[in-house]
């Protein structure tokens, strides 16, 4: 049995490690601390949806909010009682009684009891500086506020966690007082005391040393709650666990006040995969759903994904440099610290002018092509030529798929653009009227249609669909989900070329397509046309292959002649 206590103190403590992994409890505060992030406002339905997802994954604790602060959180706790919790415990958040107010007269505490959950988290100041300058009360009164609140809740049948706010800063300034706050909370009946790095400025070695000392002296379990102002919240959380903390608090994707909280995605993944012989956390089945969980919370919170987010970001296992791809092809451990499937993510091979043949081969290997070396050279040359014009294929997997088909001589265009026109003019009724006219050749017949839209891209999209749906009704299942514009040669000012990247989706997948032109409408149209062609091509593949997923054409899987001409289409 190994001690983690640096002072060598004797006696069994929560910092000891037995031969079997020590259980670490995961406490999610996305719905309360995460909701304090700039730009985040969860509705009641949002909060319930996220709670259901966390319950399904077996999170130990979900903090639902602060019911005394607003009606939405209060309603949440009434709705949540009707939701099956499984092994997950729902927690209500509150504060110590007000200064100089009798505990029974504090309406916020009565509201906590009205939630009838049986488990609450109470936050209280653990810093002498905070007590004097922010609370503007005496040190003794703050101790009384902590003790009275916890005792009152315990007397009424509630279990209590105590969040020691500003603990690490307080300890570094006046460790004696910060210890008194912890001791008071434990003696009053708090079953776990959570050490908070509220300002997010502590270093891992400080967190480890202080946590270890607290663990060796405090008679109840210790948790850790870190903010990310020094970009160290995950590192500090792991340091505290190594020092004996048994509960980790944080948010999904690290959202939260200022720079955010510890990202539970990274905390749990590191504990599960890097420290699995020492600790046990959530099940591996749950962790395999982390990428979906991450993106679900981003979507519900109406936030942009972070491509470079560790473990679950779109770029977390993306390889661009030819040497990297070559290494991964030989052994994935060459440039990946874990198997991306462990967290529900996937490996991506990026294609650009920096790519070598190994990148191209890795990307087209799924097609089981023969003569792939010769075809790879042709594709690489096409990529370099297109990127010289301003194209990029890293996020345009749909356009890259079509480029492969063209280079292999297997692309069959489903329509031909003959003409188009977009008219934008003021309208007395509509304010600004946008109308698109398109003329297409579809299966030998000319379609000439007009459609209105909310803008030029929307009008073009509606007009193209109107012309194509008669022949290709499956386009009705596709819709545009994102649209991005980037100026390429900004030194040309208003004559600069622009790159438009469009993300589309159907019931099966999301794909990107790209268009480039000096005219933003033309660039948008090129990207839209690519998106239609990708959708129609992959659906045809699916039909030919008996219902398998799109993008892996039976035609592409057959022998490709190295002399096959690339069709521009």
C-alpha positions as CSV (number, residue, x, y, z in Angstrom):
1,X,0.0,0.0,0.0
2,X,1.5,3.3,-1.1
3,X,1.1,6.7,0.6
4,X,0.6,9.8,-1.4
5,X,1.1,12.1,1.6
6,X,4.3,14.0,1.1
7,X,4.7,14.7,4.9
8,X,4.9,10.9,5.6
9,X,2.1,11.0,8.1
10,X,0.9,7.6,9.3
11,X,-2.6,6.1,9.4
12,X,-5.0,5.2,6.7
13,X,-6.2,8.2,4.7
14,X,-8.1,8.9,1.5
15,X,-4.7,9.4,-0.2
16,X,-3.8,5.8,0.0
17,X,-3.7,3.6,-3.1
18,X,-4.7,-0.1,-2.7
19,X,-3.7,-2.7,-5.2
20,X,-7.1,-2.3,-7.0
21,X,-7.8,1.0,-8.8
22,X,-9.3,3.8,-6.6
23,X,-12.7,4.9,-7.6
24,X,-12.9,8.6,-8.8
25,X,-16.4,10.1,-8.8
26,X,-17.3,12.4,-11.7
27,X,-19.3,15.5,-10.8
28,X,-20.7,17.5,-13.8
29,X,-21.6,21.2,-13.4
30,X,-22.2,22.1,-17.0
31,X,-25.8,23.1,-16.2
32,X,-24.7,25.6,-13.5
33,X,-21.1,26.6,-13.8
34,X,-21.0,25.9,-17.5
35,X,-24.1,28.1,-18.0
36,X,-22.1,31.0,-16.7
37,X,-19.9,31.0,-19.9
38,X,-20.3,34.1,-22.1
39,X,-22.8,33.4,-24.9
40,X,-24.4,30.3,-23.2
41,X,-28.0,30.3,-22.1
42,X,-29.6,26.9,-21.6
43,X,-33.3,26.7,-21.8
44,X,-35.2,24.4,-19.4
45,X,-35.5,21.8,-22.2
46,X,-31.8,22.1,-23.0
47,X,-31.0,21.4,-19.3
48,X,-33.2,18.3,-19.3
49,X,-31.8,17.0,-22.5
50,X,-28.2,17.3,-21.3
51,X,-29.2,15.7,-18.0
52,X,-30.7,12.7,-19.8
53,X,-27.5,12.3,-21.8
54,X,-25.3,12.4,-18.7
55,X,-27.5,10.0,-16.8
56,X,-27.4,7.6,-19.8
57,X,-23.6,7.7,-19.6
58,X,-23.5,7.0,-15.9
59,X,-22.1,10.3,-14.6
60,X,-22.0,10.0,-10.8
61,X,-23.3,13.5,-10.0
62,X,-25.1,16.1,-12.2
63,X,-25.4,19.6,-10.7
64,X,-28.7,21.0,-12.1
65,X,-28.4,24.6,-11.1
66,X,-29.1,27.2,-8.4
67,X,-32.9,27.0,-7.7
68,X,-32.9,30.1,-5.6
69,X,-31.4,32.3,-8.4
70,X,-34.1,32.0,-11.1
71,X,-37.4,30.3,-11.9
72,X,-35.9,28.2,-14.8
73,X,-33.6,26.4,-12.4
74,X,-36.3,26.0,-9.8
75,X,-38.6,24.4,-12.4
76,X,-35.8,22.1,-13.5
77,X,-35.7,20.5,-10.1
78,X,-39.4,19.9,-10.2
79,X,-39.2,18.3,-13.6
80,X,-36.2,16.2,-12.8
81,X,-38.0,14.3,-10.1
82,X,-40.0,12.6,-12.9
83,X,-36.9,11.5,-14.8
84,X,-35.3,8.1,-14.0
85,X,-31.9,8.8,-12.6
86,X,-30.3,5.4,-12.6
87,X,-27.1,5.5,-10.5
88,X,-26.7,9.3,-11.2
89,X,-27.5,11.6,-8.4
90,X,-28.9,15.1,-9.2
91,X,-27.5,17.9,-7.1
92,X,-28.9,21.3,-6.3
93,X,-26.5,24.2,-5.7
94,X,-26.7,26.8,-3.0
95,X,-24.8,29.2,-0.9
96,X,-24.2,29.6,2.8
97,X,-26.7,31.6,4.8
98,X,-26.5,35.3,4.5
99,X,-24.3,37.1,6.9
100,X,-26.0,38.2,10.1
101,X,-29.2,36.3,9.2
102,X,-30.5,33.3,11.1
103,X,-30.2,30.2,9.1
104,X,-34.0,29.4,9.3
105,X,-34.8,32.8,7.9
106,X,-32.7,32.4,4.8
107,X,-35.2,31.9,1.9
108,X,-32.5,30.4,-0.4
109,X,-32.0,27.5,2.0
110,X,-35.7,26.9,2.2
111,X,-35.8,26.8,-1.6
112,X,-33.0,24.1,-1.6
113,X,-35.1,22.0,0.8
114,X,-38.1,22.4,-1.4
115,X,-36.3,20.7,-4.2
116,X,-36.5,17.4,-2.2
117,X,-33.4,16.0,-3.8
118,X,-31.6,14.8,-0.7
119,X,-28.2,16.1,-1.9
120,X,-27.0,19.7,-2.2
121,X,-23.7,21.4,-2.8
122,X,-23.1,24.5,-0.7
123,X,-20.4,27.0,-1.6
124,X,-18.7,29.1,1.0
125,X,-15.6,31.3,1.2
126,X,-12.4,29.6,2.2
127,X,-10.2,32.7,1.9
128,X,-9.6,35.3,4.6
129,X,-9.1,38.0,1.9
130,X,-12.4,37.1,0.2
131,X,-14.3,37.2,3.6
132,X,-13.0,40.6,4.5
133,X,-13.0,42.3,1.1
134,X,-15.9,40.7,-0.7
135,X,-18.3,39.4,1.9
136,X,-17.3,42.3,4.2
137,X,-17.9,40.4,7.3
138,X,-15.7,38.9,10.1
139,X,-13.7,35.7,9.9
140,X,-15.8,34.2,12.7
141,X,-19.1,35.1,11.1
142,X,-18.0,33.3,7.9
143,X,-17.2,30.2,9.9
144,X,-20.6,30.4,11.5
145,X,-22.2,30.8,8.1
146,X,-20.5,27.6,6.9
147,X,-21.3,25.6,10.0
148,X,-24.9,26.8,10.5
149,X,-25.8,26.1,6.8
150,X,-24.5,22.6,6.7
151,X,-25.9,21.7,10.1
152,X,-29.3,23.0,9.1
153,X,-29.4,21.1,5.9
154,X,-28.2,17.9,7.6
155,X,-30.9,18.3,10.3
156,X,-33.5,18.4,7.5
157,X,-32.2,15.1,6.0
158,X,-30.0,16.5,3.2
159,X,-26.6,15.2,2.4
160,X,-24.1,18.0,1.7
161,X,-21.0,18.6,-0.4
162,X,-19.1,21.7,0.5
163,X,-17.3,23.8,-2.2
164,X,-14.5,25.7,-0.5
165,X,-14.4,28.7,-2.8
166,X,-11.1,30.4,-3.4
167,X,-9.5,27.7,-1.4
168,X,-6.0,27.5,-3.0
169,X,-5.5,31.3,-3.1
170,X,-6.8,31.5,0.5
171,X,-4.4,28.7,1.6
172,X,-1.4,30.4,0.0
173,X,-2.2,33.7,1.8
174,X,-3.5,32.3,5.2
175,X,-3.5,28.5,5.4
176,X,-4.6,28.6,9.1
177,X,-7.9,30.2,8.3
178,X,-8.6,28.2,5.1
179,X,-8.0,25.0,7.2
180,X,-10.5,26.3,9.8
181,X,-13.2,26.6,7.1
182,X,-12.6,23.0,5.9
183,X,-12.6,21.7,9.5
184,X,-15.8,23.6,10.2
185,X,-17.6,22.2,7.1
186,X,-16.5,18.6,8.0
187,X,-17.5,18.8,11.6
188,X,-20.9,20.3,10.6
189,X,-21.6,17.2,8.5
190,X,-20.3,17.8,4.9
191,X,-19.6,14.4,3.5
192,X,-17.1,15.6,0.9
193,X,-15.2,18.9,0.8
194,X,-14.2,20.2,-2.6
195,X,-11.1,22.4,-3.0
196,X,-11.8,25.1,-5.5
197,X,-9.2,27.0,-7.6
198,X,-11.8,29.6,-8.3
199,X,-9.5,32.1,-10.0
200,X,-7.8,29.4,-12.0
201,X,-4.3,30.7,-11.3
202,X,-2.7,27.8,-9.4
203,X,0.0,25.6,-10.7
204,X,-0.1,21.8,-10.7
205,X,2.7,21.5,-8.1
206,X,0.9,23.9,-5.8
207,X,-2.4,22.0,-6.2
208,X,-0.7,18.6,-5.5
209,X,1.2,19.8,-2.4
210,X,-1.8,21.5,-0.8
211,X,-4.3,18.8,-1.7
212,X,-2.0,16.1,-0.3
213,X,-1.7,18.0,3.0
214,X,-5.5,18.5,3.3
215,X,-6.1,14.8,2.4
216,X,-3.8,13.7,5.2
217,X,-5.5,15.8,7.8
218,X,-9.2,16.0,6.9
219,X,-11.4,13.2,8.1
220,X,-13.8,13.3,5.1
221,X,-13.1,12.7,1.3
222,X,-11.7,15.6,-0.8
223,X,-12.8,16.7,-4.2
224,X,-11.3,19.2,-6.7
225,X,-12.9,22.0,-8.7
226,X,-10.6,24.0,-11.1
227,X,-11.0,26.9,-13.4
228,X,-8.9,27.3,-16.5
229,X,-7.5,30.9,-16.4
230,X,-4.0,29.6,-16.5
231,X,-4.8,26.9,-19.1
232,X,-4.1,24.3,-16.4
233,X,-7.5,23.2,-15.1
234,X,-7.1,19.6,-16.4
235,X,-3.5,19.3,-15.2
236,X,-4.5,20.7,-11.8
237,X,-7.4,18.3,-11.5
238,X,-5.2,15.3,-12.3
239,X,-2.6,16.6,-9.9
240,X,-5.2,16.7,-7.1
241,X,-6.4,13.2,-7.9
242,X,-2.8,11.9,-7.6
243,X,-2.6,13.7,-4.3
244,X,-5.7,11.9,-3.0
245,X,-8.8,13.7,-4.3
246,X,-11.7,11.3,-5.0
247,X,-14.2,13.6,-6.7
248,X,-13.5,15.6,-9.9
249,X,-15.7,18.5,-10.8
250,X,-15.9,20.2,-14.2
251,X,-18.0,20.8,-17.3
252,X,-18.4,19.1,-20.7
253,X,-16.0,20.9,-23.2
254,X,-14.7,23.0,-20.3
255,X,-17.3,25.7,-20.8
256,X,-17.6,28.2,-17.9
257,X,-17.0,31.6,-16.5
258,X,-14.1,33.6,-18.1
259,X,-11.7,30.9,-19.5
260,X,-13.9,28.1,-18.5
261,X,-13.7,25.1,-16.1
262,X,-11.8,21.8,-16.2
263,X,-13.0,19.9,-19.2
264,X,-14.4,16.6,-17.9
265,X,-13.9,15.0,-21.3
266,X,-10.1,15.4,-20.9
267,X,-10.1,14.7,-17.2
268,X,-12.0,11.4,-17.5
269,X,-10.2,10.2,-20.6
270,X,-6.8,10.8,-19.0
271,X,-7.8,9.0,-15.9
272,X,-9.3,6.1,-17.8
273,X,-6.5,5.6,-20.3
274,X,-3.3,7.1,-18.9
275,X,-3.9,6.2,-15.2
276,X,-6.2,3.2,-15.6
277,X,-4.0,1.0,-13.3
278,X,-4.5,3.5,-10.4
279,X,-8.0,4.8,-10.9
280,X,-11.5,3.8,-12.2
281,X,-14.0,6.3,-13.5
282,X,-16.8,6.0,-16.0
283,X,-17.2,2.8,-18.0
284,X,-15.3,2.4,-21.3
285,X,-18.7,2.1,-23.0
286,X,-19.6,5.6,-21.8
287,X,-16.2,7.1,-22.8
288,X,-16.6,5.7,-26.3
289,X,-19.6,8.2,-26.6
290,X,-17.6,11.2,-25.5
291,X,-17.2,12.7,-29.0
292,X,-21.0,12.5,-29.5
293,X,-21.5,14.0,-26.0
294,X,-19.1,16.8,-26.7
295,X,-20.8,17.8,-30.0
296,X,-24.3,17.4,-28.4
297,X,-23.5,19.9,-25.7
298,X,-22.0,22.3,-28.3
299,X,-25.2,22.0,-30.4
300,X,-27.6,22.4,-27.5
301,X,-25.6,25.4,-26.2
302,X,-25.5,26.9,-29.8
303,X,-21.7,27.0,-29.6
304,X,-19.0,26.5,-32.2
305,X,-17.0,23.3,-32.0
306,X,-13.4,23.6,-31.1
307,X,-11.6,21.6,-33.8
308,X,-8.3,21.3,-31.8
309,X,-10.1,20.2,-28.6
310,X,-8.1,17.2,-27.2
311,X,-9.6,13.7,-27.6
312,X,-12.9,14.8,-29.2
313,X,-12.1,17.7,-31.6
314,X,-12.3,17.2,-35.3
315,X,-8.6,17.8,-35.6
316,X,-7.6,15.7,-32.5
317,X,-6.6,12.8,-34.8
318,X,-6.1,14.7,-38.1
319,X,-2.8,14.2,-39.9
320,X,-1.6,16.5,-42.6
321,X,2.2,16.3,-42.9
322,X,3.3,13.5,-45.3
323,X,5.9,12.1,-42.8
324,X,3.2,11.9,-40.1
325,X,0.8,10.1,-42.4
326,X,3.5,7.7,-43.5
327,X,4.2,6.9,-39.9
328,X,0.6,6.4,-39.0
329,X,0.2,4.1,-41.9
330,X,2.9,1.9,-40.5
331,X,1.8,2.1,-36.9
332,X,-0.9,4.5,-35.6
333,X,1.1,4.9,-32.3
334,X,3.7,6.8,-34.3
335,X,1.6,10.0,-34.1
336,X,-1.4,9.1,-31.9
337,X,-1.5,8.9,-28.2
338,X,-4.6,6.7,-28.1
339,X,-6.9,4.9,-30.5
340,X,-9.5,7.6,-31.6
341,X,-12.3,5.0,-31.4
342,X,-11.8,4.8,-27.6
343,X,-13.5,8.2,-27.3
344,X,-15.8,7.8,-30.3
345,X,-13.6,9.9,-32.6
346,X,-12.0,9.0,-35.9
347,X,-8.7,9.4,-37.7
348,X,-8.6,11.9,-40.5
349,X,-6.0,12.2,-43.3
350,X,-5.9,15.8,-44.6
351,X,-5.1,16.6,-48.1
352,X,-3.2,19.8,-49.1
353,X,-0.3,21.1,-51.2
354,X,1.9,19.9,-48.2
355,X,0.6,16.3,-48.6
356,X,2.7,13.5,-49.9
357,X,1.7,10.4,-51.7
358,X,1.1,8.7,-48.4
359,X,-1.6,11.1,-47.5
360,X,-3.4,10.5,-50.7
361,X,-3.1,6.8,-50.6
362,X,-4.4,6.8,-47.0
363,X,-7.4,8.8,-48.1
364,X,-8.3,6.6,-51.1
365,X,-7.5,3.3,-49.5
366,X,-11.1,2.8,-48.5
367,X,-12.0,2.5,-52.2
368,X,-9.8,-0.6,-52.6
369,X,-8.4,0.8,-55.9
370,X,-5.8,-1.0,-58.0
371,X,-2.9,1.0,-59.4
372,X,-3.3,3.2,-56.4
373,X,0.3,4.5,-56.6
374,X,-0.2,5.9,-60.1
375,X,-3.7,7.3,-59.3
376,X,-2.3,8.9,-56.1
377,X,0.2,10.8,-58.2
378,X,-2.5,12.1,-60.5
379,X,-4.7,13.1,-57.5
380,X,-1.8,14.8,-55.7
381,X,-1.1,16.8,-58.9
382,X,-4.7,17.8,-59.1
383,X,-4.8,18.9,-55.5
384,X,-1.7,21.0,-55.9
385,X,-3.1,22.7,-59.0
386,X,-6.5,23.4,-57.3
387,X,-4.9,24.7,-54.2
388,X,-2.8,27.1,-56.3
389,X,-6.2,28.5,-57.4
390,X,-7.3,28.9,-53.8
391,X,-9.1,25.6,-53.1
392,X,-8.6,23.7,-49.9
393,X,-9.8,20.1,-49.3
394,X,-9.1,19.6,-45.6
395,X,-12.7,20.4,-44.6
396,X,-14.2,19.6,-48.0
397,X,-14.4,15.8,-48.0
398,X,-17.3,15.8,-50.4
399,X,-15.3,17.8,-53.0
400,X,-12.3,15.6,-52.5
401,X,-14.4,12.5,-53.1
402,X,-15.5,14.0,-56.4
403,X,-11.9,14.9,-57.3
404,X,-10.9,11.3,-56.8
405,X,-13.7,10.2,-59.1
406,X,-12.7,12.7,-61.7
407,X,-9.0,11.7,-61.6
408,X,-10.1,8.0,-61.9
409,X,-12.3,8.8,-64.9
410,X,-15.4,7.6,-63.1
411,X,-17.2,10.9,-62.5
412,X,-20.6,11.1,-64.2
413,X,-22.2,14.6,-63.9
414,X,-25.9,14.4,-63.0
415,X,-26.7,17.8,-64.5
416,X,-25.1,20.6,-66.5
417,X,-25.4,24.3,-65.7
418,X,-26.4,26.4,-68.7
419,X,-27.1,29.8,-67.2
420,X,-28.1,31.5,-64.0
421,X,-29.0,35.0,-62.8
422,X,-29.5,36.5,-59.3
423,X,-31.6,39.6,-58.9
424,X,-31.5,41.6,-55.6
425,X,-33.6,44.8,-55.4
426,X,-35.5,46.8,-52.8
427,X,-39.2,45.9,-52.4
428,X,-41.8,48.0,-50.7
429,X,-43.4,44.9,-49.1
430,X,-40.5,42.5,-48.6
431,X,-37.8,45.1,-47.8
432,X,-35.1,43.4,-49.9
433,X,-36.2,40.9,-52.6
434,X,-33.8,38.2,-53.8
435,X,-34.7,36.1,-56.8
436,X,-32.6,33.4,-58.6
437,X,-33.2,32.1,-62.2
438,X,-31.3,29.0,-63.3
439,X,-31.2,27.0,-66.5
440,X,-30.0,23.4,-66.2
441,X,-29.8,20.4,-68.5
442,X,-31.0,17.4,-66.6
443,X,-31.1,14.0,-68.3
444,X,-31.2,15.6,-71.7
445,X,-34.0,18.0,-70.8
446,X,-33.7,21.8,-70.1
447,X,-35.1,23.0,-66.9
448,X,-35.7,26.8,-66.6
449,X,-36.9,27.8,-63.1
450,X,-37.2,30.8,-60.8
451,X,-37.1,30.9,-57.0
452,X,-37.1,33.4,-54.2
453,X,-34.9,33.2,-51.2
454,X,-33.7,35.0,-48.0
455,X,-30.5,35.8,-49.8
456,X,-28.6,35.0,-53.0
457,X,-27.3,31.6,-51.8
458,X,-30.7,30.6,-50.4
459,X,-32.4,31.6,-53.7
460,X,-29.9,29.7,-55.8
461,X,-30.3,26.6,-53.6
462,X,-34.1,26.8,-53.9
463,X,-33.9,27.2,-57.7
464,X,-31.5,24.4,-58.2
465,X,-33.5,22.0,-56.0
466,X,-36.7,23.0,-57.9
467,X,-35.0,22.1,-61.2
468,X,-33.4,18.9,-59.9
469,X,-36.1,17.4,-57.6
470,X,-38.2,16.0,-60.4
471,X,-35.4,13.7,-61.5
472,X,-33.6,13.4,-58.2
473,X,-36.2,13.4,-55.3
474,X,-33.6,12.2,-52.8
475,X,-32.2,15.8,-52.8
476,X,-35.1,16.7,-50.5
477,X,-33.3,14.8,-47.7
478,X,-30.3,17.1,-47.9
479,X,-30.0,20.5,-46.3
480,X,-27.3,23.1,-45.8
481,X,-26.0,23.4,-42.2
482,X,-23.0,25.8,-42.4
483,X,-21.6,28.4,-44.8
484,X,-18.2,30.0,-44.5
485,X,-16.4,32.6,-46.6
486,X,-12.7,33.3,-46.6
487,X,-10.8,36.0,-48.7
488,X,-7.8,34.3,-50.3
489,X,-5.6,37.1,-51.8
490,X,-6.7,40.0,-49.6
491,X,-4.1,42.3,-51.2
492,X,-6.4,42.4,-54.3
493,X,-8.9,44.2,-52.1
494,X,-12.5,44.1,-53.6
495,X,-11.2,42.1,-56.6
496,X,-9.8,39.3,-54.3
497,X,-10.8,35.7,-54.8
498,X,-13.0,34.2,-52.2
499,X,-13.3,30.6,-51.0
500,X,-16.7,29.4,-49.9
501,X,-17.0,26.3,-47.8
502,X,-20.4,24.7,-47.4
503,X,-21.4,21.9,-45.0
504,X,-24.4,19.9,-45.9
505,X,-26.1,16.9,-44.3
506,X,-28.7,14.2,-44.9
507,X,-29.9,11.5,-42.7
508,X,-26.6,9.6,-42.9
509,X,-23.7,12.0,-42.8
510,X,-22.3,15.6,-42.9
511,X,-20.0,16.6,-45.8
512,X,-18.1,19.7,-46.9
513,X,-17.8,21.1,-50.4
514,X,-15.8,24.1,-51.7
515,X,-15.9,26.7,-54.4
516,X,-13.5,29.5,-55.4
517,X,-14.1,32.6,-57.5
518,X,-13.6,36.4,-57.6
519,X,-17.4,36.5,-57.4
520,X,-18.8,35.4,-54.0
521,X,-22.1,34.3,-55.6
522,X,-20.2,32.2,-58.2
523,X,-18.0,30.6,-55.5
524,X,-21.1,29.8,-53.5
525,X,-22.8,28.3,-56.5
526,X,-19.8,26.1,-57.3
527,X,-19.8,24.8,-53.7
528,X,-23.5,24.1,-53.9
529,X,-23.2,22.2,-57.1
530,X,-20.4,20.1,-55.7
531,X,-22.7,19.3,-52.7
532,X,-25.6,18.2,-55.0
533,X,-23.2,16.0,-57.0
534,X,-21.7,14.4,-53.9
535,X,-25.1,13.6,-52.5
536,X,-26.3,12.1,-55.8
537,X,-23.1,10.1,-56.3
538,X,-23.1,8.6,-52.8
539,X,-26.7,7.7,-53.0
540,X,-26.1,5.9,-56.3
541,X,-23.2,4.0,-54.7
542,X,-25.5,3.0,-51.8
543,X,-28.1,1.6,-54.2
544,X,-25.5,-0.4,-56.2
545,X,-23.9,-1.8,-53.0
546,X,-27.2,-2.9,-51.6
547,X,-27.7,-0.2,-49.0
548,X,-24.1,0.3,-47.6
549,X,-23.0,3.8,-46.7
550,X,-22.2,6.3,-49.4
551,X,-18.9,7.5,-50.6
552,X,-17.4,4.0,-51.3
553,X,-18.4,3.4,-54.9
554,X,-18.5,0.0,-56.4
555,X,-17.1,1.6,-59.6
556,X,-14.2,3.0,-57.6
557,X,-13.5,-0.4,-56.1
558,X,-12.9,-1.9,-59.5
559,X,-9.7,-1.7,-61.5
560,X,-8.8,1.8,-62.5
561,X,-6.8,2.2,-65.7
562,X,-3.8,4.4,-65.1
563,X,-4.5,6.2,-68.4
564,X,-8.1,6.9,-67.6
565,X,-8.8,10.6,-68.3
566,X,-10.0,12.8,-65.5
567,X,-13.4,14.2,-66.3
568,X,-13.9,17.8,-65.3
569,X,-17.7,17.6,-65.1
